[in-house]
Amino acid sequence: MLDALILLLLFGAAAFLWTDARRAAEVARRVGDDACRRSGVQLLDQTVSLHRVSVRRAESGWLQLLREYRFDYSRDGSDRHRGALALHGTRLVWISVPQPAVPAVPAG
């Protein structure tokens, strides 16, 4: 009986961690896609990849996972550059993408 309860708890914890990781990855993909669109570049492969996971204390005092993701983007379709972002839980902490191009002001 106790073995079944422990197994059920382990399965529940694994399911929770898996769904939390999938939700964070989807948020990261959406944030990366939006940032690339605003910067006028293309998110390549329409995906982000998990680079690093650490534990940090949230503003509430609870420990939460800080996940860092990497992604590739292209300015003109023939180049490839690396971008990155970090999520604390599902909240964006920082992102690294190019700044939007500013149109040149004609002299005179």
DARAWO-V278721 format. One record per pair of residues at least 4 apart in sequence whose C-alpha atoms are under 7 Angstrom apart, sorted by the first residue. I is the first residue (numbers start at 1). J is the second residue. Records with the same first field share a line. If there is no record, write none. Layout:
I = J / J
//
This chain:
1 = 5
2 = 6
3 = 7
4 = 8
5 = 9
6 = 10
7 = 11
8 = 12
9 = 13
10 = 14
11 = 15
12 = 16
13 = 17
14 = 18
15 = 19
16 = 20
17 = 21
18 = 22
19 = 23
20 = 24
21 = 25
22 = 26
23 = 27
24 = 28 / 90
25 = 29
26 = 30
27 = 31 / 90
28 = 32 / 48
29 = 33 / 47 / 48
30 = 34
31 = 35
32 = 36
33 = 37 / 43
34 = 38
35 = 39
36 = 40 / 41 / 42 / 43 / 97
37 = 41 / 42
38 = 100
39 = 98 / 99 / 100 / 101
40 = 100
41 = 73 / 74 / 75
42 = 73 / 74 / 75
43 = 72 / 73 / 74
44 = 72 / 73 / 74
47 = 71
48 = 69 / 70 / 71
49 = 69 / 70 / 71
50 = 68 / 69 / 70
51 = 68 / 69 / 70
52 = 67 / 68
53 = 65 / 66 / 67 / 68
54 = 65 / 66 / 67
55 = 63 / 64 / 65 / 66
56 = 63 / 64 / 65 / 66
57 = 61 / 62 / 63 / 64
58 = 62 / 63 / 64
64 = 88 / 89
65 = 88 / 89
66 = 86 / 87 / 88 / 89
67 = 86 / 87 / 88
68 = 85 / 86 / 87
69 = 84 / 85 / 86
70 = 82 / 83 / 84 / 85
71 = 82 / 83 / 84
72 = 80 / 81 / 82 / 83
73 = 80 / 81 / 82 / 83
74 = 78 / 79 / 80 / 81
75 = 79
83 = 96 / 97
84 = 95 / 96
85 = 94 / 95 / 96
86 = 92 / 93 / 94 / 95
87 = 91 / 92 / 93
88 = 92 / 93
//
